[in-house]
């Protein structure tokens, strides 16, 4: 029998350290839903999702009850809609977002990802229609998430798309001005987007994926924090790394177990476990506080990038052995509004966008859930996207930007999004213009790093 | 299916008896018990076999929790697999 101490340790992780399965995400291929008639295409999409995912939420809840581990979200990712809709003879893609939203509500998932386009090398006509529809789609629907991939290491960066996304984000914010620009919290701009990410808002079901798939995202910043706290302030980094590895192993084993169980019960192949440390706004569930536990007074001060690099690497090393297939984004997330410690660090002025940008060089995603003043120009937002995409392109990693130019706000204001999306302190951006740079357009060529054949 | 029942709460007379009675009423067979008192808190861990259990897992969990609340105890039941996954390679 398992030792009582081990049982109590697991229960303590769940009860006091916020250990949970962050999401079970079902990927669904929608390519077979294509049809020239918009109404029929929408009906096909709705029917396919509802048929495929009707057991997802009940199965998730049953696993939750039997294993005694919270499964916070049950979600769906679908084939990028710009591909599914390419045959539709219509200019406006918003009805497709409504179809996704209706299906999400019918099966009881809180988010559905895949109102997406992959334009890293260029736009199809369908990609342009989809991007044009994003601000309205995110305003008029509740659960739909959108993403656009504007660059890859292999293709370089599509700077026309970068420019377009600055405008798109501004429009999405203006259309939801009464809620602080909340539509932007459902929109991610990627470089090197992955096809099997279970986390929102950037999840979509890639073309290389099977008909259906189950991907699971684990979490547990609180558990890592508690483990480091018990280690004490004088332990060398060798011990810090080892402690994070062991903790990540335990967390991921649980994710693997839940993933296999969900896959078996749903009769859907298991895809990957995403080894992520995903914070929530709850106290004790923060990535920033882990970095501070390593000895930094406030997250964002000098040393933060090194601390995050160690954390991110040790999470992967511990997790890789615990799971049969690792994928998705896998690493530490640093969404500002969703992390109690990051919020405090940003409010103190120590954590800046420039430091966050440096941190994205060594962790799993990018500038995530950052509110900036409402007067921030579209070109500045595009330039922020270009910087992040360049980091991703050169370093062979996924980077993303989920930024909210909250209308009517100034630096120091707080924007409340509620729930897991949390509260965003409005952070300063540089005043100097990037307008001429962004208006050039064209493509940044693929870097040497991409030429590996 | 095997499960771990964990009972945590203020020590009092008859905890083991009442939990065992409740389990036996539902045809749950107790395979192993470990019990200790940690800083005035009673901690009991039981390995139970649910193969003949007359209730669904979720109903059993709810009933145990309700029973515990009446006595100031936290009673939970979880499949053994989660502990094996987390603590055994």
Interface residues (C-beta under 8 A of the other chain):
Chain A: X1 X2 X3 X4 X6 X7 X8 X9 X10 X11 X62 X65 X66 X67 X68 X69 X250 X253 X254 X256 X257
Chain B: X4 X6 X32 X34 X36 X43 X45 X47 X57 X58 X61 X76 X77 X78 X79 X80 X81 X82 X83 X84 X85 X86 X87 X88
